[in-house]
């Protein structure tokens, strides 16, 4: 891994850690419409940053993955994620809230985000360890 790739990957990981922390913070708040909307927005940002960070790290291994789905498949093969279908469902939820917004769907996704947070945290640790061991 080149020095430039390492530095860029570290920046992505730092941003991902910050996004996960902010998602955790909002999940500690009492649920209101505003908190639910903010949580969903932070979830969208966190999942985007997660798959793009994984894509960047895969590129350091000379693996070209273009779509979020492809990235998840390679991440599963590398054992960065444990349950590929769980992550694909997270991406599906991201697409739902990005393209169709209704109260019922928002509440359902909001209720799943606490479980998603745990997966983000676990995956962050694996990505961080990968970077430490490959630089």
C-alpha positions, 0 to 999 in steps of 0.5 A, spaced: 500 500 500 502 506 497 503 512 503 498 516 499 493 510 499 495 509 507 493 516 508 487 517 504 484 510 508 486 513 514 482 519 513 476 515 511 477 511 517 477 517 521 471 520 518 467 513 519 469 513 526 466 520 527 459 518 523 458 512 527 460 516 534 454 521 531 449 516 530 450 513 537 449 519 540 443 521 536 440 514 538 441 516 545 436 521 545 429 520 546 425 519 540 421 525 537 420 526 529 426 530 529 430 525 532 428 520 528 429 524 522 436 526 524 437 518 526 435 516 519 439 522 516 446 520 520 444 512 518 444 514 511 451 518 511 454 512 515 452 507 511 455 511 505 461 512 508 462 505 510 461 502 503 466 507 500 471 506 506 471 499 504 471 500 497 477 504 498 481 499 502 479 494 497 482 498 491 489 497 495 488 490 494 487 491 487 480 489 487 475 493 483 468 493 486 463 499 483 457 498 486 455 498 494 453 490 493 459 488 490 463 492 495 459 488 500 460 481 497 468 482 497 467 485 504 464 478 506 469 474 503 475 478 506 471 477 513 470 485 514 463 483 515 459 477 518 453 477 515 452 479 507 445 479 507 444 483 513 448 488 510 444 488 503 438 489 507 441 495 510 443 498 503 436 496 502 433 501 507 438 506 505 435 506 498 428 506 501 429 512 505 433 516 500 427 515 495 421 514 498 419 517 505 413 515 508 412 515 516 411 508 517 417 506 513 421 511 517 419 508 523 420 501 521 427 503 519 429 507 525 427 501 529 432 497 526 438 502 526 440 500 533 442 493 530 445 497 525 449 501 529 452 494 532 454 492 525 457 499 524 462 498 530 464 491 529 466 493 522 469 499 523 474 495 528 475 490 522 477 495 517 482 499 522 485 492 524 486 491 516 489 498 515 494 497 521 496 490 519 497 492 512 501 499 512 
